Amino acid sequence: MKGEFTVDESFKLIVTIVNKGKASKVVAAGKRAGAEGGTILLGRGTAKRSFLDLLGINFEPEKEIILTLVKEDKVNDVLQVIIDEIKLNKPGNGIGFVINIKGLTGVIHLLRMQGGI
């Protein structure tokens, strides 16, 4: 299994959760800041429902989750551009956070770019 799995901690995962329709802006912002791309997943929020339920209006808050894998030295730049583009510091625009990567596979092109193989 040599070369198929690495415990390279030089990559981080930026997770951004935004309202449906905003994911392409997040991916574009990440690319401008040096990310290679992103993966978009669909989701549904679980926040308290408003008075719309009392009126009988079915409201399901749809979300998009964007996974952006970046080198550790680019994390702050990529996250800041996403924050600025989507206005994540304003309530209701979404959230973003970074997760440490302990193991990585399937991204051999990124490892080659960094000179790891």
Secondary structure, DSSP 8 states (H G I E B T S, - for coil): -TTT-B--TTEEEEEEEEETT-HHHHHHHHHHTT----EEEEEE------TTTTTT-----EEEEEEEEEEGGGHHHHHHHHHHHHTTTSTTS-EEEEEE-S-B-S-HHHHHHTT--
